[in-house]
Structures are given as structure tokens and as C-alpha cells.
């Protein structure tokens, strides 16, 4: 069985309130590279990349050998956020 690590994030507005609107998308790239990083669900089934956000957040898994990824996020309201060198785990952004 291939070992994977979860990446999960939730977007927050400037007042610290979770964004729960529908819409938005995240493109997961290899760290310091524009190439797509392979992402899966918890069972190892490949997921589309970019991936739609659900209630202002997203959850996916990467191979355990992936130390960091870069996230290019379009929020439900159209705002654009870039997070580089993201270590797999739960992220607040």
C-alpha cells in the first residue's frame, strides 16, 4: 500500500471568519514548479487537479514522499491566493 499524507485547508476572510460560500478552485503544483502534483482521495483514487472547493475549503492526499506543494487558490468571491511550500497537514489561509 502506498503511503499518503492529507492536505486540508479552509479559507478565512480578513475578519477571521471561515468562508463557507460555494465555488472556487485550487490548483495543486509541485513545489517551486508549475507542473501539476498528483492528488488522490483518502483511498488512493486519483482526483482532478484543479479541484473544486467545498464551502471554502478542500481536502486531498499526496504521496508521503511529497514534502511541500504550492497551492493556487481562487476563492468563491473571485479573490486569488497563492500559498507556496505548503507542508501537508491542515492549513488555515
QUIDAMO-V841837 format. One record per residue. N is the residue number from 1. OMEGA is omega in whole degrees, 0 to 359 (* if undefined). NEAR is the number of other ideal C-beta (glycine too) atoms within 10 Angstrom. Layout:
# QUIDAMO-V841837
n:N omega:OMEGA near:NEAR
n:N omega:OMEGA near:NEAR
This chain:
# QUIDAMO-V841837
n:1 omega:180 near:4
n:2 omega:180 near:9
n:3 omega:181 near:8
n:4 omega:177 near:20
n:5 omega:182 near:14
n:6 omega:169 near:12
n:7 omega:181 near:23
n:8 omega:178 near:14
n:9 omega:176 near:22
n:10 omega:177 near:17
n:11 omega:178 near:24
n:12 omega:177 near:14
n:13 omega:184 near:12
n:14 omega:179 near:5
n:15 omega:179 near:5
n:16 omega:179 near:7
n:17 omega:179 near:8
n:18 omega:175 near:12
n:19 omega:183 near:18
n:20 omega:179 near:12
n:21 omega:177 near:12
n:22 omega:180 near:10
n:23 omega:181 near:14
n:24 omega:184 near:24
n:25 omega:175 near:16
n:26 omega:173 near:23
n:27 omega:182 near:16
n:28 omega:182 near:23
n:29 omega:172 near:18
n:30 omega:182 near:15
n:31 omega:178 near:14
n:32 omega:182 near:9
n:33 omega:180 near:10
n:34 omega:183 near:9
n:35 omega:177 near:7
n:36 omega:172 near:13
n:37 omega:177 near:20
n:38 omega:178 near:15
n:39 omega:181 near:23
n:40 omega:169 near:15
n:41 omega:185 near:12
n:42 omega:181 near:10
n:43 omega:178 near:7
n:44 omega:177 near:11
n:45 omega:182 near:8
n:46 omega:177 near:9
n:47 omega:175 near:15
n:48 omega:176 near:10
n:49 omega:17 near:15
n:50 omega:184 near:18
n:51 omega:179 near:16
n:52 omega:174 near:11
n:53 omega:175 near:22
n:54 omega:181 near:12
n:55 omega:176 near:15
n:56 omega:180 near:22
n:57 omega:182 near:20
n:58 omega:179 near:24
n:59 omega:177 near:16
n:60 omega:180 near:23
n:61 omega:174 near:23
n:62 omega:177 near:20
n:63 omega:181 near:15
n:64 omega:179 near:11
n:65 omega:179 near:9
n:66 omega:182 near:19
n:67 omega:181 near:11
n:68 omega:174 near:15
n:69 omega:173 near:21
n:70 omega:181 near:18
n:71 omega:176 near:20
n:72 omega:191 near:16
n:73 omega:169 near:21
n:74 omega:182 near:16
n:75 omega:179 near:19
n:76 omega:180 near:16
n:77 omega:179 near:12
n:78 omega:177 near:8
n:79 omega:182 near:12
n:80 omega:182 near:8
n:81 omega:175 near:14
n:82 omega:175 near:11
n:83 omega:181 near:15
n:84 omega:179 near:12
n:85 omega:179 near:11
n:86 omega:177 near:16
n:87 omega:179 near:12
n:88 omega:184 near:19
n:89 omega:178 near:10
n:90 omega:186 near:11
n:91 omega:171 near:16
n:92 omega:180 near:11
n:93 omega:* near:16
